[in-house]
Amino acid sequence: MDWTKTISAKAGGAHIGAADLTADLARRYAPDLLLLALYGLAFAALHWAAHPWGGGGFFSLWYPAAGLRFAALWRRGLAITPWLMATELCVDAMTGALPLTGSGVIHDSISIMRPALAYAAAIAIARSMAGRLSGHRGESGSEPVTAAPMRLGIAALLAPVLNALMFVPLELALPPTAGPSAIRVQLVVSLTGLALGDLLGIIVLAPPLLSLARFYRSAERRALTMPGWRLLVPGAVILGASMWLTVALWRAGLGAQPTPLLLAGAWIGLRHGRTAAWFTILAVVALFLPYSAGPLGDGERLNLHLSLAAVAIVTWLSGCYADTQKIAEDMLARRNRLLFQAERLKTLRAMSVAVIHEISQPLSTLAIEAGHLKSRTADLDADIAQSAALVDRKAHTLSELVRRLRRFGGRSVDEPSPLPLCMLLQSSVQMVAPELRSAQCQLVLAPVPPDLTVHAQEIELSQALVNLLRNAITAAADRTVRMSTQMRGDDAVIRITNAVSARSAPPSASGAGMGIGVIIARTIVEAHGGMLVRDDEPGFVHMVVSLPLHSPRSGTET
């Protein structure tokens, strides 16, 4: 939503009228403005719904608007933070929560903007922490915090805490204000209530909102998955028994004892994952929230919500951990399949070497005799001479093929060597020629500079390019795949491009349905000191391979 850049770009172009500029801005940003308007309406409604759980001197102990804010930032990205803050300011101004006059306008405005800023910082910290751990441990998924479920879980817990902690320095930096909204109880109690309300609002409301967003944004409209009913029955029995025991202890005068619900929530989360954990939290909250909105004392209400928060945290993190472990197991299984495929390729290579050894000598003899036959029949009947020439060409073609296969299967491929890029690309194109014909697809290969050379293993890089070409052929919406090469600094850049339709599966999703071809290609390219990235634009997918040149030299891109 960068309106300033858009207006500057328009103003710097040809003469354009104000009406055209307004229409272009409206067409470009109407969806975002509509979402912000819907966000404002939902935020106002949820903010109003939190009033029954407020107390003397502390914030609402059940604040569902926090879940809406967190889901919007997590889904739409941190760049939307200023727009959310502006929307919340407008909502509070229109509802009277933010007085537009008086000495406390700046103080109250910053207090309203603080939560969105704290949430954005918490999400950035969770993602950054996961990225650093993933970089140290690799992409194996063995580190729980690096997976998406745990990133979401940690951010959901960190956001309310960071919001409460940011309250103190901002209050100290701002001029003091007096009035009915000033805090009259201890600061610790107030900040505890703030964190509890936001925490419960995020955990209860954000997961279903994010699930609905993924569902409606999915091109395939996959149904939302739920654990099987047979698996849920034991969890439902355990949850019901723990809720009954908690209520019984409460009525016996022992207060809110969270231990039974903690144990039940942990078991259900670890057993069934985040979805079942969320329904467990929803059931517990639905049981106790109406009671806590009644005529309770501030201390009793705060104590009850502390127990609710403990149950929600344990249950939610247990479900996140279970889903993370499932992701790690799936990744490990996929890598095992890759290793199995590598072993099969190794066996196939050994078999091909044996076959090549057996046919190379007879084929060499055939090529010699075919050449001799061609020379002896040159002055005979034209049909005989033409047939002899055809046999000679085919024999030489087979000999060249066997020579290349011997080079691929021999020990020389284990050692990198200077490899002209034009030879690598031509070899890869020949390998996918049958698939091009079968898919009725054409491959447009731009001229390759003959002096571009990389230091590589030919068979491995050929496999990488073949995998990328196969994905492009499968996904090409216009039955055309384009391949071009250029030099960028000390690197040779190979770009494979195909057009895609709105509902086409991405190239990384083709091939056994797991993107194994792209994973193998990336592994091979990175082993050669290069890099494989996907660079998309509307309607097109570009797979870009960068490889270091064998003899780096200066010059411009070709």
N, C-alpha and C positions, 0 to 999 in steps of 0.2 A: 504494500500500500504506500509506495513512495510517490506521492503526488508532486512533490517539488521537482524531482527529476523529470517527470513526465511533462510538466508545464514548461520547464526550461527547454527540453528537447523540441517541443512544439513551437515555442517562440523562436528558436534558432533556425527553424526550417523555412519553407516557403511561406508566402502570405497565407494566413489562415484566419478565418473569422472567429469571433468570440462564440458564436453559436456552434460552429463546428468543434471548437475546443471543448465546449461544455458537453456536447453530445458524445464526444469521444471519451471524456472522463466518466460520464454517466454510464456508458456502455462497459467501460473497463472495470469500474469499481462498484457498480450497482450490487453484485453479489456480496461483496465485503460489507457494504453499508447495510444491506439487508440483514446479514448475520449479526452485525453490531447492534442493530435495532432489536432483533430478537433476543440477543444477549442482555440488552438493557431491560427489556420487559421481564425476562425470566429472573434476572438478578433482583429487580425490584420486588417481584412476587416472593422469591425465596428469602430475601432480606426481611420482608414483613412477616413471613411464616416463622422466623426465629425468635420473635418477641416473647412468646410464653416461657422461654427458657432463660431469659435474662435474670439478672439479680442486682441487688444493691451493691454497686461498685465493681461488678465484673461484667465482662462481655457475655453474649449469649453462649450457653453451654451446648447448644445444638445449632450449628450455623450451616445450613445446606448450600447457601450461596458460595461458600468456599469450594465445594465440590464442582460447581459450575465453572468457577474461575480457573481452578486447576485443570479441568478437562479441556477448556478452551486453550490454555497456554500449552499444554502437552500436545494437543492435536494440531493446532495451527502454527506453532512455533513461537519462539521468544520475540520475534520481530513485532508481534501483535501487542506486546506489553503496553506501549504508550497509548494505543487505541483503547485497550481495556480500561486503563486508568482514566482516560478522558470520558469514556462511557459511564463509568461508575460515578465520576464527579457530576456528570449531567443528571444521572438518576437521583443522586442524593440531593442535588440542588432543586430538582423538580418536586421531590417528595417532602422537602422541608428539613431533611436531616442535615443539610449543609446551609447554614445561614449565609446570605450573600452580603451582609453588612456586619459591622462590628470589628473589634480588634482581633478576634480569633479566627478570621477567615483563612489566613495563610496556615495557621496551626492545624485547623480542621481539614483543610484541603490536603496537606501533606500526610496527615493521618489516614485519610481515605485512600491515597495513592500508595501508601506503604505496603499493604498486603500483596498487591499485584507485583510490585517490585521484589518483594521477598520470595514470592512463589517462583518468579522467573529465575532468581538467583539460585534457589534450591534445585530447580530442574537442571540448570546449567551445571551445578556442582555434581549432581548425581550422574549426569551423562559424561562429564569430564572425568570423574573418578573411574567410571566404568571403562572409558576409552583408554586411560593410562594403564589400568590393570590388564585390559585386553591386549595392549601392545606389549606388555612384559610377559604375559603368559601365552601369547599366541591366540589364535581363533579356535582353540579346542573346545571352549565352552566349559572347561573344568572349574573355572573361577566363578562362583555363583553370582557375584555382583555384576559381572560383565553381561549377563543375559538380560533381555528386555523385561521379563517379569520382575526381576529384582531391582532393576533400574527404576521401574515405575513404583515399586513398593517403597524403596528408600526415599525417592522424591516425595511420595505422599506423606511420609513421616517427617521428613526434613522441613518441608514447607511451613507447617504450623509452628514448629520450634523456631525457625529462622524469623518468622513474622513476629513472634513474641519477643525474641532477643533484639530485633531491630527497634522495638518500641522504646527501649531505654535510651540509647544514644540520640534518637530523634527527639525525644521529649526533653533531654538535657540541652540539645542544640537550639530548640525553639523557645521563644519567650513564653513564660508561664501564663496560663489562662485560668480564669475562674468562672464558675457557672454551674448549672445543674448537671452538666455532663462530666464534670471533673471527677476523678477517681477518689473515693472516700474510704476505701479499705486498703489493706496492705498491698504493696505493689506485687509481691509474689503471688498472692491469691488472684489478683486481677490478671496477671499474665498467664497463670495456670488455666484460668477460665477461658482466656483467648485461645490458647493452644488446644485445649480440649474441644471447644466448639468447632474450630477449623478442622481438627483431626477427624472427628466423627463425620462432619459434613463431606470431607474429601473421600474417606473410605466408603461411605454409604452411597454417595451420588456419582462420583467420578467414574468408577468402573462401568456401570451400565451406560453412561453417556459415551464413553470411549468405545464400548462394544457396538452401540448403535451407529456411531460415526464410521467405524470400520465396516459395518454391514452395509450401510448406504453408499459408501465410497467404493466398495468392492465391485469390480466389473462382472464378477460371476454371481454376485448375490448369494453367497453361501449362507446356509442357515446357521444360526447361532448354536453351537454345540453344547450339550449338557451331558453329564455323566449318566450312565444307565440307571434306571429305577432300582434294579436289583442291588446295585452298589450303594445307592442312596438310602435304602431302608435301614441298614445298621447305623449309619450316621444320624438319621432322623430319630431313631430310638435313643441313641446316646445323647443327642441334643435335648430331646424332650425330658429325659430323666435328669439331666444336669440342670435344666431350667426349673423343673419341679423342686429339686433339692435346694437351689438358690432361693426360690420364693419361700420355701419352708423355713430355711435359716433366717430369712428376712423377717418373716412373721413371728419367729421365735424370739426376736429381739436381738439377734446377733449382727444386724446390719447387713450391708451389701457385701457378701462373700464371693469374690470372683473366681475362686479356685475351681469349682466344678465346671463352670463355663470355659475357663481357661483350658482345662484338660480336654474338654469336648471339642473346642474350637481348634486346638492344636492337632488333635487326632483327625478331624475332618479335613483340615487344610492339607496336612501331610498325605492323607489318603486319596483325596479327590481333586486337589488343586484349587486355583483361585476362584473358579465359578462357584463351587460348593462352599468355599470359605466365605464368599460374599453373601450367599443366601443365609449362612449361619449368622453372620453379623447382622443382616437385615432382620432375622427373626428375633435376635436378642434385643436389638434397638427398638423394634416394634412392640416388644413386651414392656420395656422399662421407660421409653420416652413419654408415653401418655401419663404414666404415674409421676414422672419427674416434673411434668408441666403443672402439676396440681399444687395445692397449698403446702409446699414444703419450705423449711427454712433454708437459708442460703448455704449453710454448712452441710446440711443433709443432702441437698441437691448436688453440691460440688462433690461430695464423697461418692454419691451414686454414679456420677458421670466419670469420675476417676476409674471406677471399676469397669464401666462400659468401655472406656478408652483402652484399658489393659486387655480386655477380652478382644477388642477389635484389632489391636496391634499384633497380638500373638497369633490370632486366627489368620489375619491378612498376610503376615510374613510367612507363616507356615504354608499357605496356599501358593504364594510367590515362589518359595523355595521348591515346592513339589513340581511346579510347572518348569522351573529352571532346570531341575534334575532331569525332567522328561526331555527337554530340549538338548541337554548334554548327552543323554543316552542316544537320541536320534542322530546327533552329529557323529558320535562315536560309531554307531552302526553304519552310517554313510561312509565314513572313512575306512571302515573295515571292508566295505564293498569295493572301495577304490583300490585298496591293497590287493584284494582278490583279483580285481581286473588287471592290476599291474602284473601279478604273478601269471595270469593267463597270457598276457602279452609277451612276457618273458619266455614262456613255454612255446608260444607260437613263433617267436623269433628263432628259437633253437631248431624247431621243425623246418622253418623256411630255409635256414642255412643248409640243413641236410638235403632238402629238395633241390635247392639251387646247385649244390655241389654235384648232385647226380645228373642234372639235365644240362649243365653248362658245357661239358665235353661233347655230347651228341649234337647240341645246338650249334656249337662252333663248327663242327664238321659239316652240318647242314648248311650253314651260312657260306662256307667255302665252296661247297658243291653247287649251291644256288648261284653264286657268282660265276663259277666256271660254266654252268649251263647257260647263263645269260649271254656270256661272251661267245659261246659256240652256236647259239641260235639267233644271233643278231642278223645274219644274212639269210635266214630261212623264212618260212611263211610268217606273215605279220601277226597272225593270231598266236602262233607258237612263241614268237619273240615277245609279244605282249604278256603272255602267261608266264614266261620265264622271268621277265622283268618284275612282274608282280610277286612271284615267289622269292626273288632276290630281295625286294624291299621288305616283305614280311619277315624274312629270315633276319635281316639286319635290325629290324624293329624289335624282334624278340631278343636278339643278342644284346641290344642296348638296354632293354628292360631287365634282363638277367644281370647285366653289369651293375645297374643301379640298385637292384635288390641285394646283390652281393655287397655293395658298398654300405647299404643300410644295415644289413645283418652281420657284417663283419666286425671285427674288434675295433676298427678305426673309428666307428661311431661313438665309442666310449670316450674319445678324446676330442675336445673342441678343436675346430680348425677354421681358417678363413673361408667364409661362405658368401659368394655373391648373392645379393638380395634378389636379383632378377631370376636366378636359378631356383631359389627357395620358393618364390611366388609361383613360378611356372610349374614347379613340381606339385605344389599344393593344389593349384587349379586343375591339373590333370587328375589328381586323386578324387576330386569331387565331381568330375565331368559326368559320370553315370547318374549321380544324384541330381545334377542340373537337368539332364535330359528327362529323368523320371518326373521331376517336379515341373517340367516345362518352364524352367527359369533360365534367365541369361545372366552371365557374369561379365561385367564391364571392368576390365583391368586397364588402368591408366598406364602410360609408358613409364617404365622403371629405369632410372639412371643406371647405366651398366657398371659404374665405378663404385656404387655403394656396396660395402662389404661388412659383414658382421662376423664376430668370432663366436661360433656356436656349434652345437651338435645338430646336424641336418635333420635326422629322423625325429628328434624331439620337437624342434621348432616347426617342422612340417606337421606333426600331430597337433600342435597347438593351433596353427592356422586352419587346419582342416576342421577341427572342432568348432572354431568360430564361424567358418564358412557354412558348415552344416546348419548351425543355429540360424544364421542369416537367411539361408535358403528356405528353411522351414517357416520363418516368420515373415518373409517378404510379401507385403500386401500387393505390390505391383509386379511380382514375378521378376524382379531385377535386383541384383546384388552388385554393389560397386566396391572396387578395391583400388586404393591409391597409395602412393609412397612419396615421402618427402624427407628432406634432411633438416633437422632442427638442432642447431648447435652441434654437439658431438653425438647426437642420437639419430637413428633412422626410425621414422614414424610410419607405421602401416595402419591405414584406416579402412575398416570394413563397414559399409553402410547399407542399410536396408530400410525400406519404408514400412510403416506399421499402421494398421487401422486402430480405431479407438478401442476396440474390444480384443485386439490381438494380444496373445500371451507374450511377455517379454522374452527375448532370446535366452536369457539365463534360466528360464523356466522350461525350456524344451530339452529333449533328450532325457529319457527315463524319468522325466518329471521332477528332477532334483537339481538340474543345472550342473551335472557332473562334468560335462564337456568344458564349461567355462572354468570350473574349479581346476581341472587338469591343465587347461591352457594357462591360467594365471600362475599356477605352480611352476610350469615349465619356463614361462617368460621371466618370472622373478628369479629363478635359478640361474638365468643367463644375465642377471644384473639389470633387467628391464622392468617394465611396468605395464600392466593391462588395466585400463579404465573404461568405463562406459560413459559416453558423453551424448546425452539425448537432446533432441530439439523437437518441437511440435511436428509429429508425423514421421520422424526418422529416428533410428537408433544407430549410434556410431560406436563400434568397438575399436579402441585405439591401442595399438601395441607400440611401445617405445623400446628400442634396443640400442645399446651402445655400439658405435661404429668400431670396426677393427682398427682403422687408421684415422683418428679424429683430425679433422682439418677445418679451417675456417671457411665461411661462405654463407650465402643466403639460402633460404628454403628453395628447393627445386620444384 
